[in-house]
Amino acid sequence: MYILKPIGVVHSAPEDVIKSSFEGVKGVVEVFEEYAEGLHGIDGFSHIILVAYLDRVSEEQRRVLKVRFRRLRIFGIESPEVGVFCSDSPHRPNPIALSIVKLIRREGRFLHVDGLDLFDGTPIVDIRAYTPDRAICDAEFPEWYISLRRAVEGKISQRSGL
């Protein structure tokens, strides 16, 4: 058995707003006082990586191994069924989330962020600075993903009138 101790908590928009957002929302990551010193030097990074524990995922949802990208329904796009490890679905054997968010500003132990896809009250178990050594410039993707991405980009262009 593993025990993860939260270092903070997310403050964000209502669940329905987050579920209907494709690019995430603005929010605040509150780092608990006992871990505030760990934020020293984080100012100036444009993005951070949040590792969260998805505490609302049920035991039944943890057994789900194939999913569809539900967020694409916002655009009227039906996705293929894929393995959970190909997705960012919260339904997974170990409900751990990895989110890369834009760091807008820091106010003491409060990190104001954008691009957040975590529900209000979600426990944060780690924070890391997003650095160039983590960026993959020559990543490759399967055809089904490329097709979905093109469909989404087309819908976004239509919405913005481009």
QUIUR-V783710 format. One record per helix or strand of 3 or more residues. SS is the DSSP state (h for helix, s for strand). FROM is the first residue (numbers start at 1). TO is the last residue. If there is no record, write none. Layout:
SS/FROM/TO
SS/FROM/TO
This chain:
s/8/11
h/15/19
s/25/31
h/33/39
s/47/53
h/59/62
h/70/75
h/84/86
s/96/107
s/110/116
s/123/129
h/132/134
h/143/160
